[in-house]
Amino acid sequence: MHVLISTGLIGISLGAQYAMVSIGFTLVFGIMGVVNFAHGGAYVLGGYLAFFFAQFLGIPFPFAVLLAAAASGVVGIVIELIFIDRYVNDPLATMMITLGLYLVLVTGIIQIFGPEPVDFHFPISGSLRWNGLYMPYSNLMTLLVCGLSIGAVYYLIFKTRYGIALRAMADNRAVAMAQGILPSRMFPIAFAISMALAGLTGAMVTPILVLEPSLGDSVLLKSFIVVILGGLGSVGGATVAAFLVGMVEAYSSVYLGGSKGTLVLFVIVILILLVRPSGLMGRELRRA
C-alpha cells in the first residue's frame, strides 16, 4: 500500500510538470492556431539558462529558475514578433518556422555547452518520509512550484480582463477584433507565457533528471500526447490529460517497466480517442 501511495505522489508530480508544459503549448494553439515546435526548445533553454545563472554567475537556484523563466518568455516575444506574426494565418509555414527555430536553439546550446549532459543537480537532496511513505524533496518542491504556476495561469485566463480577451480570441478571432481586441497585443504575450512556462518547467525538472540538448524531443512528444488527449486548444483538457498521463506513467513504470509503461500509455490514449475523437474536453468540429 505504501508503494502504491508513494507512486501516486510521484505521478501527481509528473502530472504537474506535464501540465505546465502542455498548458503553454495548447494556449498558443488555441489562441493563434500555431503548433509551436519551439516549445521543446524553450524547455531545454530554461534548463541551460538556470544552469548558467547558478553555476557560472553564482545566482541562488530559486532566482536562477525565475530568471530562466523570464528569459524564456522574452525569447518567446522575440520569436512571435519577428518570425511568427507575419505568417500566423499559415499553419504550415508556422510549423516549419518553429521547427527550424527549435533546431537553431538546440544547435546553439550544443555550440555553447557541448553535446554531452552537464553536471547540474537540484540543490536539495533527500526525501520526505512519513509512516512508510516517501517523496523526494526535489519532486515535492517541483510539485509546489508547478502547482502555484498552474494556479496563477488559471487565474490569469479565467479571472482577469486579459484572460477574457485571450479566450475571446480563441473562440472567434473576427468577433474579438471587432470588439477592439488587437492580435498585435494578445499574441506576443500569449507566446511569452507559453515559452516562460516551458522554461520554468525545464529549469525546475532538468536538475532532477538530466540536462542535455536532446531533451526537448521527449518533451515535445509528451506535449503532443497530452494536448491531443485533452483536446486541442483546451487548457482544462490539457491539465486533466497531463495528470492522467503522469499517473499512468508512474504506475506503469513501477509495475510494468519503462518500455511497457510507454506502450500502456499509447494504448490508453488510442482507446480514449476512439471513444472521444476530439479529446477529453475538446469541442467537436462543426461540419458544413
N, C-alpha and C positions, 0 to 999 in steps of 0.2 A: 504493500500500500504506500509506503514511504517513497519508493522508487516511482510509483505511478504519479503521486502528487508532485514530487520534485521535477519529474519530466514535464508535467503540465506547466509548472512555473517557467521552465526553460522555453516551452512552446509559446507561452504568453510573451516572453521577452523577444523571441524571434518574430512573433506576430507584430509587435510594436515596431521593430526595425523594418519589417517589410511594409508596414502601413506608412511609415514615414516616407520611404522612397516612392511607394506606389501612389500615394495621395498627390504628390507633386507631379508625377507622370500623368495621371488621369486628369489633374487640374488643367494642365496645358492642353491636353487633347480635348477635353470638354469645352473649354472656352475658345481655343484657337483652331481646333481641328488639326493640330500638329502632333505627329508621332515623333517625339524627341529622342533620337538615339544618343544624343549627347548627355542624356541623363545619367547613364552609367559612368561617363567621364567625370561628371560632377561628383559622384560618389568617391571615385578614386582620387580626384583632385582635392576633395575635402580631407581625405586621409593624409595625403602627402603634404598639404599645407599645414595641418596640425603637427605633423612630424617636423617640418621645417621650423615652425614657430617655437615648438617646445625644445627640440634638440639643438638647433643652431642659434636661436635668439634667446633661449633660456626663459621663455614666457611660461608661466604656470599652465598646466594642462587644461584646466577649465577655460581660461581666457584664450588659449591656443585653439580650442574647439570652437569657441564663439567667433574668433577672428576667421577661422577657416570657413565657417558657415557664411559669414558676411562677405568674404572674398568670393565664394562660390556664387552668391547672389549677384554680386557686381558683374561677374563673368556672364551670368545669365542675362543681365540687362544689355551688356555689350553684344552678345550673340543675337539677341532679339532685334536690337536696333540696327545692327549692321548687316546681318545675314538673313534673318527670318522675315522682317517686316515687309519687304517688297514682294516676297513670294508666299505670304501667309495663306493666300487662297489657292495655292497649288500644292496639294498634299504630296505628290510625287517629288516635287522639287525640294520641299522642306525635309522630306525623309532623306534624300540624297545629301542635302546640305548638313543636316545634323549628324548623319553617319560619317561624313567627311570630317566634321569638327571633332567627333569622338576619336577618330583615328589620329587627328592632329594633336589632341590633348594627350593621348597615350604616348605618341611618339615623342612629344616634348618632355613628358615625365621620364621616359626612358633615357633621353639625352642628358637630362639633368641628374637624375638619381640612379640611373643604371637599370638593367633589366631584371636584376635579382631582387628578392624580397629584402626590405630594410629592417633593421633592428628597432622596432617601435612597439613598446609594451604599455599596457594600461598601468597607471601609477598606483593603483590599489590592488593588492593581491589577497588571497584567502577567500573563505566562503562564510556565509551566514548559516549557522546551524541551530535548529530548534526542534526538539522532540523527534529526532531522526530525519528531519527534513533539512535540505541544504540548498543553497543557491549562491553561486559566486558573486562577490561584491561587484565585480565588473558588470555582470549581467543585470544586477539589481540597479546600479547607477544608470546603465543604459536604458533600462525599462523606465526609470523615473524621468530621465531627460526626454525620451521619446513620448512618454505619456503626456508630459506637460506641453511638449511641442504640438502634439496632435490636438490637445485641448485648445491651444492658442489658435491653431489653424481653423478649427471648427468655430470658435468664437468669431474669428475674422470673417469667415464665409457666411455664417448664418445670423450674426448679431450686429454687424456694422454696415454702414452705408456702402462702403467699398465692396463688401461681400455681396450685398444685394445687387450692386452693379455688375459684379463678376457673374453672378448667377443669371442675371438678365441677358448678358452677352452669350452665355452658354445656351440659354433657352431659345432666344431668337435675336440674332445679331442686328438684323434690319430694324426691328422694333426698338431695340435698345438704343441704336444710333439715332432713331427718330426722337427719342426722349432726351437726347443730349449727352448720352454716354459715349465717349470717344475711345475707339480702339487704341489710338496712339498713346493713351494714358493707361488703359487697362492691361494691354498685352505685355509691355515690358515688366510691370510689377508682378504679373502672374508668372512670367518666366523666371523672374528673380526669386520669388517664393519657392517655386518648384526646384530650382537649382540649389537654393540655400538649404532646403530640407534634405536633398540628396547629399550635399556637402557635410551637413551636420551629422547625418547618419554615418557617413564614411569616416568622419573624424572620431566618432564615438566607438564604432564597431571594429575598424581595422586594427586598432591596438590589441583587441581581444583575439582576433583571428590571425590574419596575416596581411601585410601591406605590400602589394606587388602591382605592377602596371596592368596586368591582365584581369584584375579582379572585377572590373566593370562588366565583363562579358556575362558572368553568372548573375550579376545584379540586374542587368537588362532582361535576362531570361526570366528571373523571378518576377520582375515588374510586369512583364507581358502576361505571365500566368495569372497574377493577381488581378490586373485590371480587366482582363478578358473574363475571368471567373466572376468578378464583382459586377461587371457591366461597364463598357467603355463610357467614360465621362461621368460616372457616378462616384462621388467622393465617399459616400456612405457604403456603397458596394465594395469599393477598394479596401476600406477599413475592415469590413466583415470578412472579406476574402483573405486579407493578409493574416488575420488571426487564425482563420481556418487552415491556411497553408502552414503557418508556424506550428500549430498543434499537430497536424498530420506529419510534418517533417520531424518534429521532436519524437513523437511516439514511434513512428516507423523506423527511425534511425536507431532507437534504443532496442526495439523488439525484433526488427527485421534486418537491420544493417543498412548502410548508406545507399548502395545501389538499388536494393529492393525498395527502400523508402522512396526514392525518386520515382520508381515505377508505380508505386501505390498512389503517389501524388498525381501523376498524369492520368491514371485510371479514374480517380475521383473527379478530376477536372472534366474529363471526357463525359463521364456519366451525368454530371450536373448540367453540362452544356447540351446534352441530348434532351434533357427534360426542359431546360430553360436556355434556349439558344442565345438570348440577349444577356445572359448572366444573372447573378443572384438579384441584383437591384437595377439592372439595365432596363431601358424602355424599349418596347417593340417599335421597330421602324414602320411607319405608315407607308403603305404602297398605293400607287396611283391606280 
